[in-house]
Amino acid sequence: MKNLYKLILCLAFPAFATHVAVLETTAPKEVLSLEEKQYLTDVLRSEAVKALPAEQNYTIMTRENISVMLPPGKAIEDCEGSCLVETGKNIAADYVAQGHVGRFANNLTITVELYETAGNKLMGSFSTKASNIELLEAEIRQKSNELFSRIVASSLGKVNLQPVLVDKLGNESELVIKIDGESKKDGRKYARGVWELNPGSHEIEFVHRCYEPQKFKVNVQSGRTVDVNNVLDVAMGNLSLKAEFKDSFREVPVFVNDSLAGQTPFAGRVPLCAKVEVGDEGFRETVMTQWAGKDRLEIKYGLKKAKPTAEELRADSIATAEQMAADNAARDAASKESRSAIMKPVSIAMMALGVAGVVVGIYENSVGNDERKKYDKATFDNKRDFDKQWDKVESAKTKRNVFYGIGFGMLGAGAVTFFVF
């Protein structure tokens, strides 16, 4: 029956809990009575409960639990020395403590020892004295917390926090990690990495503006590391988007994280931290999406530039042709004016030369007439004089014709140039 009870006790205690046994305080009969020893044991056990709370998965074994687990023929008050650690192993206790009371001069003394059963390791102890048992109780209560707190320091577990941010949206600095509702420990902000925690169940929370928040519990065991690498789901929102250019709505492509998602007017679900762009290639612009805790966003975006429509292209083509015609006309007028400024003086000079040529022609005609009259009236003694006079007549006629030709030609050319240019 006793073995069956042992089995029931082992099954009743959670495997992940840290078990602490406070064995009965020992003392000579002439120093303390059995009741006084049991009372001081209860004081130690109550202080262990305070230092090692159950919510951190510490189990303080009761007197009845320990009695059942003792070796055959052993009474709980008789267990001391080597029996201390051995009993701890027999009852599956991780740590075992016991007080020993004696007398020194006129004072009561007590020494309390704490052992780790797995390695037969003395974790710590304290000794104190008092003039009576009531003052000794006060000393025990004052010093016990520090002793049992060594179990906490030695039995801490660890969590390795490595949440996975899909697509790496937003900034790592925006990730908030909370453990048991707190975002800091000893003034340090919880972040990726390994953190020491008391054994037991702890609530972990991941919060990031670009991802759905996660809250869950992990069980931390003494001396072990729990890897936490949960994948955070991307937070989504409903986006309505319209685009306008020069006070008129435009249908333009919508890109979400560089992928074509549709065109304006656009309505659909997008990641809260996605890059949203509108516009054709070469005209693409980024739309600022300030969700600020919302899951629905309506935006009317004013395009700074836009690809021309077919109507705008036709209008631009007509305007361009008209502008080109006007430019050509202006250039022609400027060219004509420039040519006129150059050719007018030239034409006047040509006409002046023409008049001079005509005047010379008239003069040569007069000379020719005079020489002909001389020829007609003269009598020549020989043929040589006759030919010489006739040559004068012909020479004057030729000069007249040349200067007439040059003069009238220059007059005509000058007049044409004047009126054309």
C-alpha positions in Angstrom: 0.0 0.0 0.0 2.9 2.4 0.8 4.5 1.7 -2.6 1.2 2.4 -4.3 0.9 5.7 -2.5 4.4 6.6 -3.6 3.4 5.9 -7.2 0.3 8.1 -6.8 2.5 11.0 -5.4 4.9 10.8 -8.3 2.1 11.0 -10.8 0.4 13.8 -8.9 3.5 16.1 -9.0 4.0 17.7 -12.4 7.2 16.5 -14.1 8.2 20.1 -15.0 7.8 21.4 -11.4 10.8 22.0 -9.1 10.2 20.0 -5.9 11.6 21.2 -2.6 11.4 19.2 0.6 11.9 20.7 4.1 12.7 17.8 6.4 12.0 17.8 10.1 14.1 20.0 12.3 16.4 18.0 14.6 17.4 18.8 18.2 18.3 16.9 21.3 15.3 16.1 23.6 16.6 18.2 26.4 16.8 21.3 24.0 13.5 21.2 22.2 10.3 19.2 22.4 8.8 17.3 19.4 6.1 20.0 19.1 8.7 22.8 19.1 10.8 21.0 16.4 7.7 20.5 14.3 6.8 24.2 14.7 10.2 25.4 13.6 10.0 23.0 10.6 6.6 24.5 9.7 8.2 28.0 9.9 10.9 27.0 7.5 8.4 25.4 5.2 6.2 28.5 5.2 9.2 30.7 4.4 10.1 28.3 1.5 6.6 28.8 0.1 7.0 32.6 0.2 10.4 32.5 -1.5 9.3 29.8 -4.1 5.7 30.6 -5.2 3.7 27.9 -6.8 2.9 30.0 -9.8 6.5 29.7 -10.8 6.2 25.9 -10.7 7.8 25.3 -7.3 6.2 22.6 -5.2 6.9 22.5 -1.5 6.3 19.0 -0.3 4.2 18.4 2.9 5.1 16.5 6.0 2.7 13.7 4.9 4.4 13.4 1.4 7.8 13.1 2.9 6.7 10.5 5.5 5.4 8.2 2.8 8.7 8.5 0.9 11.1 7.8 3.8 13.1 4.6 3.7 11.5 1.6 5.6 12.0 1.8 9.3 12.8 5.5 9.3 10.8 8.2 11.1 10.7 11.7 9.6 12.4 13.2 12.8 15.2 10.6 12.6 16.4 11.6 9.1 19.6 13.7 9.2 23.2 13.6 7.8 23.5 11.3 4.7 19.8 10.5 5.0 19.1 14.2 4.1 20.2 13.9 0.5 19.2 10.3 0.2 15.7 11.1 1.3 15.6 13.9 -1.2 16.4 11.4 -4.0 13.8 8.9 -2.7 11.0 11.4 -2.8 12.1 12.8 -6.1 12.9 16.2 -4.6 15.2 18.5 -6.5 16.2 20.3 -3.3 16.1 19.4 0.3 16.6 21.5 3.5 16.8 20.8 7.2 17.4 22.7 10.4 19.6 21.5 13.3 19.0 23.1 16.7 21.4 23.0 19.6 22.5 25.1 22.6 25.6 27.3 23.0 26.1 28.8 26.4 22.7 30.2 27.3 21.5 30.6 23.7 19.6 28.4 21.3 21.4 27.9 18.0 20.2 26.7 14.6 21.9 25.7 11.4 19.8 25.3 8.3 21.4 23.5 5.2 20.0 23.4 1.7 21.2 20.6 -0.8 20.7 19.9 -4.4 20.0 16.2 -4.5 21.1 15.5 -8.0 24.7 16.4 -7.3 24.8 16.1 -3.5 25.7 19.8 -3.7 25.4 22.1 -0.7 23.6 25.1 -2.1 23.9 27.2 1.1 23.3 27.4 4.8 22.9 29.9 7.6 23.5 29.7 11.4 22.0 32.0 14.0 21.3 32.0 17.7 18.8 33.5 20.1 18.1 33.5 23.9 14.7 31.7 23.4 12.7 29.9 20.8 10.5 32.9 19.9 13.5 35.0 19.1 15.0 32.0 17.2 11.8 31.9 15.1 12.2 35.6 14.2 15.9 34.9 13.1 14.7 31.9 11.0 12.1 34.1 9.2 14.6 36.8 8.6 17.3 34.6 7.1 15.3 31.9 5.3 14.3 33.9 2.2 17.9 34.5 1.1 18.7 30.8 1.5 15.7 29.5 -0.5 16.1 32.3 -3.2 19.3 30.5 -4.2 17.1 27.8 -5.6 15.6 30.4 -7.9 19.0 31.5 -9.1 20.2 28.0 -9.8 17.0 26.7 -11.3 16.3 29.4 -13.9 15.3 28.3 -17.4 15.8 30.2 -20.6 13.8 31.3 -23.6 15.4 32.1 -27.0 13.1 34.6 -28.6 13.5 34.6 -32.4 10.1 35.6 -34.0 10.0 35.4 -37.8 8.9 38.6 -39.6 7.7 37.4 -43.1 8.8 39.6 -45.9 10.6 41.8 -43.4 8.0 44.6 -43.4 8.6 47.7 -41.4 11.6 48.0 -39.1 13.0 45.5 -36.5 12.9 48.3 -33.9 9.1 48.4 -34.2 8.9 44.9 -32.7 7.7 44.9 -29.1 8.2 41.7 -27.0 6.3 41.3 -23.7 6.8 38.6 -21.1 4.1 38.2 -18.5 2.7 41.6 -19.6 6.0 43.4 -19.1 8.2 44.8 -22.0 11.3 45.2 -19.8 13.4 43.2 -17.4 15.8 44.9 -15.0 15.5 48.1 -17.1 16.3 46.3 -20.3 13.8 46.1 -23.1 12.9 42.6 -24.2 14.4 41.9 -27.7 15.6 39.0 -29.8 17.9 36.7 -27.9 18.1 34.5 -24.8 16.4 35.6 -21.6 16.5 33.8 -18.2 13.1 33.1 -16.6 11.9 31.3 -13.5 10.6 27.8 -14.2 6.9 27.6 -14.9 4.4 28.9 -17.4 5.1 32.4 -18.9 3.0 34.4 -21.3 4.9 35.7 -24.4 3.5 38.4 -26.6 4.8 39.8 -30.0 3.5 43.1 -31.3 4.5 44.8 -34.5 2.5 47.3 -36.5 3.0 45.4 -39.7 2.0 42.0 -38.3 -0.9 40.4 -36.5 -0.1 40.3 -32.7 0.6 37.0 -31.1 0.1 36.0 -27.5 0.8 32.5 -26.2 2.3 30.6 -23.2 5.5 28.7 -22.9 6.6 26.3 -20.2 10.1 27.1 -18.9 12.0 24.3 -17.2 15.0 24.6 -14.9 18.3 24.5 -16.8 16.7 24.2 -20.2 16.3 26.6 -23.1 13.0 26.9 -25.0 13.3 28.1 -28.6 10.5 30.5 -29.6 10.5 31.1 -33.4 6.9 31.8 -34.2 6.1 33.1 -37.6 4.1 36.3 -37.4 1.3 36.7 -39.9 1.3 39.9 -42.1 -1.4 42.3 -41.0 -3.8 43.1 -43.8 -6.2 46.1 -44.4 -8.9 47.2 -46.8 -7.6 49.9 -49.1 -9.8 52.1 -51.4 -7.7 54.2 -53.8 -8.7 56.8 -56.4 -6.3 58.9 -58.5 -6.9 62.3 -60.1 -4.8 64.6 -62.3 -5.6 68.2 -62.9 -9.0 67.8 -61.1 -10.1 64.9 -63.2 -10.1 61.2 -62.2 -7.6 59.0 -64.0 -7.4 55.2 -64.5 -3.8 54.3 -63.7 -2.2 51.0 -62.7 -1.8 50.2 -58.9 1.3 48.3 -57.7 1.6 46.7 -54.3 5.2 45.8 -53.3 6.2 46.1 -57.0 3.5 43.7 -58.2 0.6 44.9 -60.4 -2.6 44.7 -58.2 -5.1 46.4 -60.4 -6.0 50.0 -61.5 -7.7 53.0 -60.0 -10.4 53.1 -58.7 -8.9 50.3 -56.7 -10.4 48.4 -53.8 -8.8 45.4 -52.1 -6.9 44.0 -49.2 -3.2 44.9 -48.9 -0.5 44.5 -46.2 -0.6 47.4 -43.8 3.1 48.1 -44.4 3.1 47.5 -48.2 4.6 49.9 -50.7 1.7 51.2 -52.8 2.4 52.9 -56.1 0.3 54.4 -58.8 1.0 55.4 -62.4 2.5 53.9 -65.6 6.2 53.1 -66.1 8.1 56.4 -66.0 5.2 58.1 -64.2 5.0 55.8 -61.1 4.5 57.6 -57.7 4.4 56.3 -54.1 1.2 56.7 -52.1 1.7 57.3 -48.4 -0.6 54.9 -46.4 -1.0 56.0 -42.8 -3.1 53.2 -41.3 -2.5 54.3 -37.6 -4.3 51.4 -36.1 -7.1 51.3 -38.7 -8.0 48.3 -40.9 -9.7 50.3 -43.6 -8.3 53.3 -45.5 -9.7 55.5 -48.2 -7.3 57.7 -50.2 -7.9 60.2 -53.1 -4.4 60.7 -54.5 -3.5 63.7 -56.6 -1.0 62.6 -59.3 2.0 64.9 -59.7 2.5 63.7 -63.3 0.6 61.3 -65.5 0.9 59.6 -68.9 -1.1 61.6 -71.5 -4.4 60.2 -72.7 -5.2 59.7 -76.4 -7.3 62.9 -76.5 -4.4 64.8 -74.8 -1.9 63.3 -77.3 -4.1 64.4 -80.2 -4.6 67.9 -78.7 -0.9 68.1 -78.1 -0.2 67.0 -81.7 -2.5 69.7 -83.1 -1.0 72.4 -80.8 2.5 71.3 -81.8 1.7 71.5 -85.5 0.2 74.9 -85.1 3.1 76.1 -83.1 5.5 74.7 -85.7 3.7 76.6 -88.4 3.8 79.8 -86.4 7.4 79.2 -85.7 8.2 78.7 -89.4 6.2 81.8 -90.4 8.1 83.8 -87.8 11.4 82.4 -89.0 10.4 83.2 -92.7 9.4 86.7 -91.7 12.6 87.2 -89.8 14.6 85.8 -92.7 12.8 88.0 -95.2 13.4 91.0 -93.0 17.0 90.1 -92.7 17.4 89.6 -96.4 15.5 92.8 -97.1 17.8 94.7 -94.8 20.8 93.4 -96.8 19.4 93.6 -100.3 17.7 97.0 -100.3 21.0 98.9 -100.2 22.4 96.5 -102.8 19.4 97.1 -105.2 19.7 100.9 -104.8 23.4 100.7 -105.6 22.7 98.5 -108.6 20.1 101.1 -109.9 22.6 103.9 -109.3 25.2 102.1 -111.4 22.5 101.4 -114.0 21.7 105.2 -114.3 25.4 105.9 -114.5 25.8 103.4 -117.3 22.8 104.9 -119.2 24.3 108.4 -118.8 27.6 107.2 -120.2 25.8 105.5 -123.0 24.0 108.7 -123.9 27.4 110.5 -123.8 28.9 107.9 -126.1 25.9 108.1 -128.4 26.5 111.9 -128.6 30.2 111.3 -129.4 29.3 108.8 -132.0 26.9 111.3 -133.7 29.6 114.0 -133.7 32.1 111.6 -135.2 29.6 110.6 -137.9 29.0 114.2 -138.8 32.7 114.7 -139.1 32.9 111.6 -141.3 30.1 112.8 -143.5 31.5 116.3 -144.1 35.2 115.4 -144.3 37.1 114.9 -147.5 40.0 112.4 -147.2 43.2 112.4 -149.2 43.7 108.7 -148.7 41.8 105.6 -147.6 43.8 105.4 -144.3 42.3 108.6 -143.0 38.9 107.5 -144.1 39.1 104.2 -142.2 40.5 106.0 -139.2 37.5 108.3 -139.0 35.1 105.5 -139.5 36.7 103.5 -136.7 36.0 106.5 -134.3 32.3 106.3 -135.4 32.1 102.6 -134.8 34.0 102.8 -131.5 31.6 105.4 -130.1 28.6 103.3 -131.2 30.1 100.2 -129.6 30.7 102.0 -126.3 27.2 103.4 -126.4 25.7 100.0 -126.8 27.9 98.5 -124.0 27.0 101.2 -121.6 23.3 101.1 -122.6 23.3 97.4 -122.0 25.1 97.6 -118.6 23.1 100.6 -117.5 19.6 99.3 -118.4 20.6 95.8 -117.1 21.7 97.2 -113.8 18.6 99.4 -113.5 16.3 96.4 -114.2 18.2 94.1 -111.8 18.2 96.8 -109.1 14.5 97.4 -109.6 13.7 93.7 -109.4 15.8 93.2 -106.2 14.3 96.2 -104.6 10.7 95.1 -105.0 11.3 91.4 -104.5 13.3 91.7 -101.3 
